[in-house]
Amino acid sequence: MPGVVGLHGGVFGEVATYLPGRRVAGIRITPERAEVHLTLVWGEPVRATAEIVRDVVGELTGVPVFVTVEDVVRTTSLETSLETSSKTSVAGALDGAGATSTAPSIGGSTAGSITAKEIS
């Protein structure tokens, strides 16, 4: 997804989904909610990017989605490989969590929130 460098496991790596034989950092899915923690590219629209992520994950999970922007970095040559790996991780986590393809809609968007942590 444009603007997303990758998933972020949180300050202490506490944000994760555990699947058989692996751990996906940056995503926490429960029956009641989904959390997605991201690293974005500097200069991309933070709120708009987070809203797109929230809507896409909401459609896949069918639960309210809470997006947290953990970090913003300059574009690097690793961006493409990190982006690809994040897409694979998100898809795997959602598949492993029993995600569905429909989501409840409130006023045209999935319920949830978007937060941004301090950017240094």
C-alpha positions as CSV (number, residue, x, y, z in Angstrom):
1,M,0.0,0.0,0.0
2,P,1.5,3.4,-0.9
3,G,2.8,5.2,2.1
4,V,3.1,2.1,4.3
5,V,6.7,0.9,5.0
6,G,5.7,-1.9,7.2
7,L,4.1,-3.2,10.3
8,H,5.4,-2.1,13.7
9,G,5.3,-4.4,16.8
10,G,5.2,-1.5,19.3
11,V,7.8,-0.2,21.6
12,F,8.4,-3.6,23.3
13,G,7.1,-5.8,20.5
14,E,3.9,-6.3,22.4
15,V,1.6,-5.9,19.4
16,A,1.3,-9.3,17.6
17,T,-1.0,-12.0,16.5
18,Y,0.1,-15.6,17.2
19,L,-0.7,-18.2,14.6
20,P,0.3,-21.8,14.5
21,G,4.1,-21.9,14.2
22,R,4.6,-18.1,13.8
23,R,4.0,-14.7,15.2
24,V,3.0,-11.7,13.1
25,A,4.2,-8.4,14.7
26,G,2.2,-5.3,14.2
27,I,-1.3,-6.8,14.1
28,R,-3.5,-7.9,17.0
29,I,-6.8,-9.5,16.2
30,T,-9.4,-10.6,18.7
31,P,-13.1,-11.5,18.2
32,E,-14.0,-7.9,19.2
33,R,-11.4,-5.8,17.5
34,A,-8.3,-5.6,15.3
35,E,-5.3,-3.4,15.9
36,V,-2.8,-2.5,13.1
37,H,0.4,-0.7,14.1
38,L,2.3,0.9,11.1
39,T,5.4,2.6,10.0
40,L,4.7,5.2,7.3
41,V,6.8,7.1,4.7
42,W,7.6,10.7,5.5
43,G,5.5,13.0,3.4
44,E,2.6,10.7,2.8
45,P,-0.8,11.8,4.3
46,V,-0.9,10.0,7.7
47,R,-4.7,10.2,8.3
48,A,-5.7,9.3,4.8
49,T,-3.3,6.3,4.7
50,A,-4.5,5.1,8.1
51,E,-8.1,5.4,7.0
52,I,-7.5,3.3,4.0
53,V,-5.7,0.6,6.1
54,R,-8.6,0.7,8.6
55,D,-11.2,0.3,5.9
56,V,-9.4,-2.5,4.1
57,V,-8.7,-4.5,7.3
58,G,-12.3,-3.8,8.5
59,E,-13.7,-5.4,5.3
60,L,-11.5,-8.4,5.8
61,T,-12.1,-8.9,9.6
62,G,-15.7,-7.7,10.1
63,V,-14.7,-6.1,13.5
64,P,-13.8,-2.5,14.4
65,V,-10.2,-1.6,13.4
66,F,-7.9,0.6,15.4
67,V,-4.9,1.9,13.4
68,T,-1.8,3.3,15.2
69,V,1.0,5.1,13.4
70,E,4.1,4.1,15.4
71,D,6.8,5.7,13.3
72,V,7.4,7.8,10.2
73,V,10.7,7.2,8.2
74,R,12.4,8.6,5.2
75,T,12.0,6.6,2.0
76,T,14.7,3.9,1.6
77,S,15.7,1.4,-0.9
78,L,14.2,-1.2,1.4
79,E,10.7,0.2,1.2
80,T,9.6,-2.1,-1.6
81,S,10.8,-5.3,0.1
82,L,9.3,-4.2,3.5
83,E,6.0,-3.3,1.8
84,T,5.8,-6.7,0.2
85,S,6.6,-8.5,3.4
86,S,4.0,-6.5,5.3
87,K,1.3,-7.3,2.8
88,T,2.2,-11.0,3.1
89,S,2.1,-10.7,6.9
90,V,-1.2,-8.9,7.0
91,A,-2.8,-11.4,4.7
92,G,-1.4,-14.3,6.7
93,A,-2.6,-12.9,10.0
94,L,-6.0,-12.1,8.7
95,D,-6.4,-15.6,7.1
96,G,-5.1,-17.3,10.3
97,A,-7.5,-15.3,12.4
98,G,-10.6,-16.5,10.5
99,A,-11.2,-13.2,8.8
100,T,-14.3,-12.8,6.7
101,S,-14.8,-10.7,3.6
102,T,-17.7,-8.6,5.0
103,A,-17.6,-5.8,7.5
104,P,-20.2,-3.8,9.4
105,S,-20.5,-0.3,8.1
106,I,-21.4,2.9,10.0
107,G,-21.9,5.9,7.8
108,G,-19.9,4.3,5.0
109,S,-16.8,3.4,7.1
110,T,-15.9,0.7,9.5
111,A,-16.1,1.6,13.2
112,G,-12.7,2.1,14.8
113,S,-10.1,4.7,15.4
114,I,-6.9,6.1,14.1
115,T,-4.1,7.3,16.4
116,A,-0.6,8.7,15.9
117,K,2.1,8.4,18.4
118,E,4.7,11.1,19.0
119,I,7.0,11.5,15.9
120,S,10.6,12.3,16.7
